[in-house]
Amino acid sequence: MTAELMRPAAAEFLRVALAVDDLTAPTPCDGYAVRGLLNHLLYWGPWLAAAGRREEAPSPGAGEADAALVTAGWAAALEKQTETLVEVFGTPTAWTGMTKLGTAELPAAVVGGMVLGEFVLHGWDLARASGQELSCTPSVAAAVLESAVAMGEQARAMGVYGPEVPVPADAAPLDRALGAAGRDPSWTP
């Protein structure tokens, strides 16, 4: 994965997220309506940015389920957070060596892959929930597919991904990435 994929993925993610108008709509991300998914993104974004900067994780305060981050200013907060993540992970050094995500030590490239996956997979979730299409370049889709396959078993064991959804081997890379991350590419609300 490379840093230059962050900006186009983030731009498309924001285009979709900022056009969402029904916060109660279901999403393909198991257990999340739109509001909950936006809350998830706003909650974990600072953790990911801290990992990319090699800084201490933010004080957890309330857990994700108890955090109420989707307030009247959620769109501006999401824009600012997305730009921060692009600045941090848009540099090659953010992808090298080891870092910490909370108390877990892991390769920085894995965290970068998580950020790219958040933009693409959750961007797709929000697009489907709101009747939009997510545009994903082949290079971004291929990078997300590689990451989703590489961390698939561990992500499923941790409850981050649902069970793998079978997708034809000749399907588009985005569809294969979605299947590897436990999403049905044909999902509709």
C-alpha positions in Angstrom: 0.0 0.0 0.0 1.2 3.5 -0.7 0.5 6.9 0.8 -0.7 8.4 -2.4 -3.9 6.3 -2.4 -5.1 8.1 0.7 -6.2 11.4 -0.8 -8.5 10.0 -3.6 -10.0 7.4 -1.2 -10.6 10.1 1.4 -12.1 12.5 -1.1 -14.6 9.9 -2.3 -15.4 8.9 1.3 -16.2 12.5 2.2 -18.3 13.1 -0.9 -20.5 10.1 0.1 -20.5 10.7 3.9 -21.5 14.4 3.6 -24.4 13.6 1.2 -26.0 11.2 3.8 -29.3 12.6 5.0 -31.0 9.8 6.9 -29.0 9.0 10.1 -31.4 6.2 11.0 -30.9 4.2 7.7 -29.5 0.7 8.1 -26.0 0.0 6.6 -24.4 -3.2 5.4 -22.0 -2.9 8.4 -23.5 -5.4 10.8 -25.0 -3.7 13.8 -24.7 -0.1 12.6 -27.2 2.3 11.3 -25.8 5.4 9.7 -25.5 7.4 12.9 -23.7 4.5 14.7 -21.3 4.1 11.8 -20.5 7.8 11.7 -20.0 7.7 15.5 -17.6 4.7 15.0 -15.6 6.7 12.5 -15.4 9.8 14.7 -14.5 7.7 17.7 -11.6 5.7 16.2 -10.2 8.4 13.9 -8.1 10.0 16.6 -6.7 6.6 17.6 -5.6 5.9 14.1 -4.1 9.4 13.7 -2.1 8.9 17.0 -0.8 5.6 15.7 0.3 7.2 12.5 2.1 9.9 14.4 3.6 7.4 16.9 1.9 9.3 19.7 0.0 8.1 22.7 -3.6 7.1 22.1 -6.2 9.6 23.2 -7.8 9.1 26.6 -10.6 6.6 25.9 -13.2 8.4 28.1 -16.5 6.9 27.1 -16.4 3.7 25.0 -17.5 3.8 21.4 -21.0 2.6 22.3 -21.4 5.4 24.9 -19.8 8.2 22.9 -22.3 10.6 21.3 -20.2 12.2 18.6 -22.8 12.6 15.9 -24.0 16.0 17.0 -25.0 19.1 15.0 -21.4 19.6 13.9 -20.6 16.0 12.9 -20.0 16.8 9.2 -17.4 19.4 10.0 -15.7 17.1 12.6 -15.6 14.3 10.0 -14.1 16.6 7.4 -11.4 17.8 9.8 -10.6 14.3 11.0 -10.4 12.9 7.4 -8.0 15.7 6.4 -5.9 14.9 9.5 -5.8 11.2 8.6 -4.8 12.1 5.0 -2.0 14.3 6.3 -0.7 11.7 8.6 -1.0 8.6 6.3 -0.3 10.6 3.1 3.4 10.4 4.0 5.5 7.3 3.3 7.0 7.4 6.8 3.6 6.7 8.4 3.7 3.3 6.7 7.1 2.2 7.9 8.2 0.4 11.1 6.1 -0.4 14.0 3.5 1.6 16.0 0.9 1.2 18.6 -2.8 1.3 18.3 -3.9 1.6 21.9 -1.9 -1.0 23.7 -1.3 -3.3 20.6 2.0 -3.0 18.8 1.7 -3.7 15.1 3.3 -2.7 11.8 2.5 0.8 10.8 1.5 -0.4 7.3 -1.3 -2.4 8.9 -2.7 0.7 10.5 -2.4 2.6 7.2 -4.3 -0.3 5.6 -7.0 0.1 8.3 -7.3 3.8 7.5 -7.6 3.2 3.8 -10.1 0.4 4.5 -12.2 2.7 6.7 -12.4 5.2 3.9 -13.4 2.6 1.3 -15.3 0.0 3.2 -17.3 2.4 5.4 -17.6 4.8 2.5 -19.3 1.9 0.6 -21.4 1.2 3.6 -22.6 4.8 3.8 -23.1 4.9 0.0 -25.3 1.8 0.1 -27.3 3.0 3.0 -28.0 6.3 1.3 -28.6 5.1 -2.3 -25.3 6.4 -3.6 -22.5 4.8 -5.5 -18.9 4.8 -4.3 -16.3 5.4 -6.9 -13.1 3.5 -6.2 -10.0 3.5 -8.4 -8.6 0.1 -9.3 -5.4 0.8 -7.4 -7.3 1.8 -4.2 -9.6 -1.2 -4.6 -6.6 -3.6 -5.1 -4.9 -2.2 -2.0 -8.0 -2.6 0.2 -8.5 -6.1 -1.2 -4.9 -7.0 -0.2 -5.4 -5.6 3.3 -8.8 -7.2 3.8 -7.4 -10.6 2.8 -4.2 -10.2 4.9 -6.0 -9.3 8.1 -9.3 -11.2 7.4 -9.0 -14.1 9.8 -7.8 -11.9 12.7 -10.4 -9.3 11.9 -13.2 -11.9 11.9 -11.9 -13.4 15.2 -12.0 -9.9 16.8 -15.5 -9.2 15.4 -14.3 -6.4 13.2 -15.3 -8.3 10.0 -18.3 -10.5 9.6 -18.0 -14.0 8.0 -16.4 -13.9 4.6 -19.0 -13.5 1.8 -18.2 -15.7 -1.3 -17.5 -13.5 -4.3 -16.5 -14.8 -7.8 -12.7 -14.8 -8.3 -13.2 -12.7 -11.5 -15.3 -10.1 -9.7 -14.1 -6.5 -9.5 -11.4 -5.9 -6.8 -13.8 -3.7 -4.8 -16.4 -6.5 -4.7 -13.7 -9.0 -3.7 -12.5 -6.7 -0.9 -16.1 -6.3 0.3 -16.6 -10.0 0.4 -13.3 -10.5 2.3 -14.4 -7.9 4.8 -17.7 -9.7 5.4 -19.9 -7.6 3.2 -22.3 -8.7 0.4 -21.6 -6.5 -2.6 -25.2 -6.8 -3.7 -26.6 -5.6 -0.3 -29.5 -3.2 -0.4 -31.4 -1.6 2.4 
